[in-house]
Amino acid sequence: MNSSLRPYVFALLLLVLGLVPVLAFADELTTEQIDQISRTVVRIVAEQNGQAVATGSGTLISADGRIFTNRHVIEGANDYVIEVLGDLNELPVPTYRASLSGYSMDLDFAVIQIDRSADGEALDAGELSLPFLPNQDQLASRGDSIFVFGYPGISEGYLAFTEGTVTTIRNGTMNDERVPVWFQTDAQISPGNSGGLVVNEDGEMVGIPTSVISEGETGGRLGGILPVTAVRAAVAQGLEDDVSQMGLATSAPVLEGGRLDYAQDPAFGAAELNAGFSPDPFGAEMVSGGEVAVGYLGGECRGYAAVAPDFRLNWTGSSSELRFFFSASDGGDTTLLVNQPDGSWVCNDDSPNSLDPLVVLANPAEGQYDIWVGSYEAGAYVPGNLYVTELELEPDAMQPTELDLSLEPFYGSLNLEAGSNPDPRAIEMAAGGSTDVSYLGEGCIGFAAVAPDIRMQWAGAASELIFAFSADEGGDTSLIVNVPDGSWVCDDDSGGNLDPMVVLSNPMSGQYDIWVGTYQSGPTLPGRLIISEQQKR
């Protein structure tokens, strides 16, 4: 998670084309096709009672203004401003308003419908003739090239175009069929891309960019994509339109189903260790979670794991004790499942001092150990490290104890000047981590990630600079800001409703590193960081 989100490859939109009602391509994706596809991707500003609460992306999939996006982009709002590209080299222009059409209870997917002009005047959708990308069943394979369109927060409102490959395909069961329900990619995806568009080399829609999984120590990042196959299955089984039920929906990108299979190759590698091995502990980086509900194993086996093992250990020698544990990089509730040489299972949910799991085996038998790291909740993918040790160690012993200003920010960097627009700036992110920030001094409360969440370069003169965080579904969060002179400013509840707010008078120019913490170590809380020169209303 500490890799720089720069450089983003902004779309070089050189040709100003007319509106093309239906887009269909073959062979390679060309510059002209990029231009045309760009016109189908809109920026969504979600409003609650006239106040912007979130931004994201969406894709026009019909000429009458039907838009596919993520449910988390529109959740918590009751109106949606739709910004579309006029001049392809400029910011999108607020042109329409849309209303909720429906959302999935099982996937992070929603549909909104353009029904008004930007000033609220009713429109006849049948009279619209907007550029759109057809929604078709387009399958992807591991290694396929893909292209991502959207409006990430760090692009400062401009359309961004990035490319990469499909690195992982996960299947699930929908409508009694096994279909791809989750792709992962090495393409750059950042908050604000959510709800946008992923196409293949032929310019065909293959999915919706939905999330980012990052690893704090190495900077590894994988983007999560909701495939069109899953979207079409969700539409076929029926969408919900009752806003009051939205809080009960799940954001699981993959569905329950299947069984763990130790006959498959491990996803994150294997090792051969002998009693007395050095260095001890042995560690391997990985990400927890998957589509299999492991409760069928019984006992203490809980959570959701991948079908194939995450790691395989071939163990030899004699030892009084062998320990396996997972240490999450930035919080999160995980589980551990170990299949022993005799075929029996040993599972754990929480170690004595944390939500990280620990399995302790006395007099371990020689042979093959297959290891899975699960997530307690479906759809949660938690980066971290699996450790194997003969020492009396527990997961919390491996956690960093201080914030690290030298690391790259998890959710990117931005440059702001006094008087710049838009104001406020809203950046989607998740609060929390496992590092106790109380060592920073009075007023610094909670648990945060090791690396900064956001880094901002500030220039110019302003009477005030405000940082505030608003959690999507409530929860107690805190703000930790390192200002250009190296001092720390923290807050817990000044923003109201347990939300924090830091107000700096006559802010100095320079670098601001910002963390958003949670009151308890472990689960993260999604929401948005607000940066403004105006008091939060």
Secondary structure, DSSP 8 states (H G I E B T S, - for coil): --S------B----------SB----SS--HHHHHHHHTTEEEEEEEETTEEEEEEEEEE-STT-EEEE-HHHHTT-SEEEEEE-SSTTS--EEEEEEEEEEE-SSSS-EEEEEEEETTS-B--GGG----B---------TT-EEEEEE--GGGTTS-EEEEEEEEEEEEEEETTEEEEEEEEE-S---TT-TT-EEE-TTS-EEEEEEEEEE-TTT--EEEEEEEHHHHHHHHHH--B--GGGGGG----SS-S-----TTS--SS-EEEEETT-SSSSEEEEEE---SEEGGGG-TT--SEE-SS-SEEEEEES--SEEEEEEEESS---EEEEEE-TTS-EEEES--TTSSS-EEEEES--SEEEEEEEEESSTT---EEEEEEESSS--GGGGS--S--TTS--TT-EEEEETT-SSSSEEEEEEE--SEEGGGG-TT--SEE-SS-SEEEEEES--SEEEEEEEETT---EEEEEE-TTS-EEEESSTTBTTB-EEEEES--SEEEEEEEEESSSS--EEEEEEEESS---
